[in-house]
Amino acid sequence: MLKIKIVVSLLILPLLAASLYAQQPPGHPQGPPPLPPINRALYDAETAKLQDDIKNQTNLPGSYAGLARLLLEQYKLTDAEKTITYGLKAFPDDSALLTAQGELLLNKGLYEESESALKKALEKNPKNLCARANLAQVLLLAGKFDSIIPLCEYFIDYYNGNEKLPAEDLLYIAQGCWILAERRGDKEMFHKVAGGNDSILGEALKADKNSYLALSFWGACYLEKYNTSGAGGAFSDAVKINSAHPISRLGLIISILEQSQGIDVAVDTAILYAVETAEAYPEFTDCYNLLTLLYAGKEQTKEALDCANKALTANPKNIESLANLASIRLLLEKDRKSFDEVCKKVDDYKLNKSLFYYYLGENFSRKLDFESAQKFYDTAVQADPKNMKAITELGINYMREGLEDKAKAALEASYAKDPFNVSVVNYLKLLDIFEKEYVSVSTPHFNIRIHQYEKELMEPYVKDLAEETYKTLTAKYKFEPVNPTLLEVFADHRDFSVRTMGLEGLGALGACLGKVVTIDSPYAREQLAQIGAVEFNWGVVFWHEFAHVIALQLSKFHVPRWFTEGLSTYEESFCRPGWDRDMELDLWMAYKTGKLSTLTKLKESGDLTNLYYYGSLICECIDKHYGFDKIVEMLKLWGEGKNDEEVFKTVLGKTIEQFDVEMAAYMKNWADNIKYAPLRNPAEYNIKNLLNKIAQNKEDADAYGKLAIAYLQKGELSPAEQNAAKALEINPNELNATVTMANSRFQNKDYNSAIKYFKKAIYELNYDYYQAHFPLAESYDKTGDLDNAIKEYLKAIECFPKFIKRNENPYDRLVKVYATQKNIPKVKEYLEKLVTIDQLDFAGRKKLAKIYIAQKDYDSAAKWLSQMVFIEPNDLVLHDMLANCYIAKKEFPKAETEYAVAIALCKKMLEMEEDETNLKAIATLYSSRAEMYLLQGDKIKAISDANEALMKVPDFPKALEILKKTKP
């Protein structure tokens, strides 16, 4: 059976320093769909029949061979060995039993013995296709390459010489021809095996539509070519026929995990599925291999090591298991000596060295150590120049390192022999797109690739931010990364996704590959809307990703994921006012519900709150209590191969457990400063239970109050008020009832009544929380009591300073109230406070800038206007306002840049629609720039721009006036 390929991107994704940001799809990411339960009915029925045949001495020796193969299919190796031993004792020369023995020995890693048994099986029956297919696998694993092609060419002759072959024979032919295609680099053969309904596998399914083995092998072929959709379909169909088939279950887990983009909730679910499968089939080596990689990706060293050892217990010479063990030794345990010892075993066992180093390359790629991965892939190709997998991954790895010339050569070589690898096809298409549609620009420390459509619009801002980020962070960390960094800004999210992981569908806005940073541009919004990212700040995304460049290279790619994500998130708050994330509520909720991890468990957590938000507070705590230099020192020690415990003890003088205690106190202090209503236990607010409780005690005010809240949460205001009224009748100070009445009256727009109940809840019953002050303020606002509204809005801010739900927050409301009162200083004050905590508030920044412009404070206006470029760079008014500010400041080169961008934007608008409005807009821009040139005394440029304006709008007054001014 073809080995199931675990796609590299499957485990790169959880490790990618990827900016998921708040622009995730609504709700929480979903994991894989439910896997059908294991139903052994098919196996049990067939097993019982074969056992009866053996007992009754019928259909022998076929019944022994059939039972052995059935047990091998389920990886019941111990039971299979007993059956084979009994069978061979009675029928020592039976080819089918010898084949089963060879397959058993193959699964146990006894390759020489397996080869001997399979060759003997072929001596007894040269037409034994199963023996031939298994022998090809043995020769491949043992690195005996010269013998494989002549052995497998037999399958072609057999296929061409026979008609209407059974599904079983066609399956073995497909397996043998697939290996032959790989060794030859024969694209026609690949297509013949798995290229559609007329392929060999298609014929197998026509011969037997219920051949789950053929479907499973087809899925494995698809998966090897990165066609996860096709793989998922094939494995799913196989599992529908036989849900107990272990390889089909494993393949389905891998393919649906890949389609889930490797998001952490999917990884966690996949682990549960794989553990279930491993428990059902404890000698299933490949299942332990998957678990090893999943645990290693979460940096759960103990669990990863345990699974690697279980795999090697079942098969001590399993090449992937040995590579996994070696990777754990070096990547997770930092133990070079043990790594070398595992590598030596490959030579001692005389295994396929190329395959071993290919797997090492895969594992190091998953940890983003592409430099080491490249060396391993090189070794793999040198050991076996026909290892198509290694050649392909070498090309992909070059892409990840930004070595595109080498990547193109390797990928084209791979494509010439195998045009069916989806990832290879995607990368080659992308390289073609780069050549045709993208341009390269450079700065002292960056090579920047940007779409030609966006060059005039984005180039100045990308270049300036890139160099500013470099200057700021390299000074802060006292470290310079490999120069230059490749920065790619994608106008199409699909291209960004392919560049990052080889496949479409990545739910992120930016990613760091160590020496390469990829980000979406705002012009990718059409595709970004599909992942919920209608708006985002591309400047924040880049700053976050370049912080990863520093941390990854400084630590030599050994920094724990939670630390680098937390550190990059922490850095966001320093780049611009308002660029930190709106994360407090999520973090507060996680803290109050006990969902924050300890440091000892944090590396196992994959959720956004723990890795990004909580991780950033850990970095903040270290910075404030120990100094930022300690963070830099920690990164350096990880780079020296120290483990987490050694790093914390050496740098902070504390064990991780001791730091956990410190962090718990830090978090408690942080959370205590937020006055948000305590979370309610759903069990205490169960309507059915509360009704039963009231039935037993009609005077239970607490139960009535909780029932009122329960109905309020369901939006059923009438029963909510009825029960609240009953509670207050029994106990006038029942808090839940008071809160219910306040909120119900507020929702019914009975603001005066709402005010009464909110005031009572807050000032008599100590319900001093954001959720009470804000609606109380709104109620005062609605009734025209602006002084009390202001007072309560300020109280709401006191309770939760960073609660900034767009257009529904106390800052926004205060701005409106003060605007009504024409109190411009206060409008300005609270607008500034709002945009200082909301990185995406474009409109707020524009309003603030207009106030500063009216006050002739052009420095402050330019400060906020320049931030808007990172949110919505295609706003024409923005660039015009910025240009005017720079002119007022006499910063003419900056003004010229803004006019150039605005004119370029206007030209693109004209390309879409040449209407009067757009023509006047561009004429105005040319004329305004001409006026600026006149201010500088540059009549030639002024005349040129005035004439450009007149070409768009003849007799345009402003342009004519400029021409008059230029006459002698």
Steps between C-alpha positions, in 0.01 A plus 500: 500500500627847411610692805268787583678833461453744784491828312768747613263797516276304734743561782667815372174686555475468876867600524494779246550835659172596338298811581152365540391822668144579593399459137410135539172367365215575742495258793770257590687295241349161446691175509460199276152356451413199717676178405262203478535260795699184442260228389671162473198317358659452157823369647325288762280327245788422267723390789232264633453346156872442450542359850214258433666394176826431682319316776313291244817450290336653193650731238850437630759644479304798364310548827826533695632755250170687489479523879863608525448778247183612679690521828791682335255748351392581856861509625431209734855382449517261794183317396612503137834344596324212677277435201793513256708267718221243515434531129863469391549203728237318298571665163866616500511574128173688463570823313213694660610405853860586419374837376314556826817407687698749292247775569506420872879521506483823300272654765739388774804651329666167423573602144758235408275223628202661326691517172591133530141392569358708216757379251415144600132579448579622149704189429196293587269724300657763268151645441451583867434874466463559872844353569652709222345826628620430854846406379524833318425674831766296680763577237414870519531510879828309486637738238545227238395728218645314202272202549175697523441600138538153343287355777220750441508494120329163531183680612475681167541180303247321717249783469539524123479123458177445692146629468226538761732461794348479850516806727759335724743444212444852370579639844837321513574610144421859599733477800783355295456746214494792744839401636621452142373849407690648794823324411477589134349845545228386261215750491296285262522212743384718790199598293433142398492387861279770654398744229123448496230247426702342219806455719606169648340594829189611315488154341540341842195683627301406192588139572400540866333824606542400865877462482592719794861391449504652150336818630749520785796462267352762269471736797866436585598585141304825517649590836851446372426756229361755750150449360336499840151547362528193278664308783225591742234383257670167435572427866149607598349257248727224627398562862132494403552147370721383786536742790739260674767510228793663684682648200182659367425650841851636530491640147168670567636657820800637311306631201225674697758644736685642202176642361439661840829691438660336801319737739564405856150389588522264201837370620354428843206315347731310267703387801184362660412311180854368459518391865171316455639329189828412675312349793296289260811397303795511743747359243414761234835678460383773263238613749768551763707687242215745447449541874873560543488787253182648644639497853838630381321785324346595834843458665366225725834323518401223740196398297688527169784286633257244638329463161832480315611221733170316456547519123853364531385225735267379226765551229854582620612577145211720391683779319247773573489402868879519521495842333232615743704379797813673369303821450365491854850448637637806323206736457321450831763354732801687351698174525745484208667181627172306508410641158826370356444161661163463328652606167771236544233232539382569146847410371527202735164366387591563133177688444400742225713798603328725247159436652630560853649839411188588304295450817750703700460779246124483542525521878742791502282681245210462738704684762584773245868407505521509122877534495547165674217351297679597180811310608295192577316517168833543320633191676184310407536588132871416499426161655228429245479735199168335408330587829225714351359594839834643611552684171153652528537602864845644429340733246222593739754561774695733271176697457465532875856626524440754226748331263267514205743428217601174665138432588387545143765262365415231755125542463515493120708182519239352731211614281657352186482156658193550716252770393237385749646641821258780587751690710764491224245619245391780733855618563588499131185695419593747772851541363343573163270756663802657668671536164197644320318703765740593780787743518792511739620803689767518764606689809827464692364201692213362293425356162134578451269334251179683429228472236553734206144631542580606854855623455416869470241473777687295760874521430585814699315384809631143488859617461478759776334264747740217421807712570343660808416155637851376429664799666275483807513126566866439417595777743266361764626141469860596417487248219498522121336217304633357176496783247291559299163373620262411219165675548212408271176698494220310331209653315326161488450299818511175305852582383598591857371164619685305230821695571471421867399133498473380140122474508209741497279565801731633771296692757763759589608846391874464531768241563868480578719228352813607681666696220184569302197704607172474312201727558170577333455846360172684565418447134452128568174577679281313253657170601565609859128550555468122468708454816324780687773761453295786359736751657847470642810705565773377269760706686432310822517170313843584358637626832382177667660283232833682498516461877483127423797536263704641787386246760534198272846586370630617838387171655612299196138389460491336845275753676175340623199588291308656789793731576555625146126554446467677833808711430382606154159588642667697779710689244186615317421742781827689447490573128222762494244634747195278468672211328468251784217249479151523640552185704420586859147358511603164351793480738291601801237238413768234462650596835167494680404163353836341577596456136841662523784251506793485736838537333561128540189438289505808279698335222219247469240773451418597148226754551535864408433626854779299662764522229456861397319690773617323815844455348521876451420561867772255600746703293362819653551355849861404423566842347355691795643285779838403355565732204481447126864392480393180676267416212789541257719285722234228507488494121877466484501208744235318300729556204781331693286189537381555857163356594217708648582414861866590454408828331265614777735393779807661343340829395228562757645298786176306532368164397205501264275394790625793709441741213149356465430616856626848413295504182186393687537801731565727200186373327289537813605862534430555130156340516403673826543837329221413258146537632300273275199311634589155636428214263194298586508123539254364238405215733365752752285666233332192353136591445362151562692460826400845621132437427522179703667691781227764500233229499647377828528850650281781368691753712845429356602848382843377391344241269260757350791739443710237328202392290453862397863515386461171311202635304680831442796315349258324263353835396160416652435829675143442616565189715828661606318801646225286652749293696708805589190673635416193710854489640489871589162454664660243732834682533519861376880474494527184289792582268426273202144627489614863515752445221235322292252785539767754409604320184148408394378857537807623311431258213137613496622863482339588831808700592367677810407168657832351390682786675318424825595132499859551379561762770366265764714211373816712494469733795291295743585139412868553404457380140790727404578357158544613143177322395301726733675835460499499119125435449425741786704763317316424177167531682596845630621585150167399347304710750717806439670498840844550353682588822404171662563320171857634499546398862391141430695470174810596698410240763470240225849591377629470856354150518645380171737751335556297184153374418462634148220326315483708183246784524369357827746617760517781752774687311289519187197609701697769685624639169140532383378655825782754507441575132136576584627737768751645250777421747777451244786450749311209655405359159868505411602347834268200473554448131871480575439253783280290273741472209783435744336167586336411167743417220222481239299817563547679169209741544609602849849585381359705213273698736791563734725614216235746381486657846877538509501648149234752604729593791797518260676227698632329190751283685225326697274480196773336293576256782147357494448528125819307431368212712190476282712385206543167679124451523361635172769624260263549207313791657550800272404759761759357741788561261378849413474590869846362569647692208351825629635434850849438364482815290403696809800346677716578194583131466465511123653159412241330721224709347623405155480132596140541615400677179670231293308228683173692476546559125588135445188400691290740298638359174390154606155634579490651151595165350188356659271791420589823319219712642492872571560457872820302453626736230447802726668318788820434306498851352475637853792287616722606210410862566569470874838347433570775247429756773747322726764516227434872465559541874837336446571721200496211253303649211584223254338231713211731584429562131525128424245410769266784401503373142430146625197636683377675187539181298256335739262796533541773236466853639542371857507834692767411755739378230443808285571723799831320561605545138431872531725516805782336311503753218787755503 
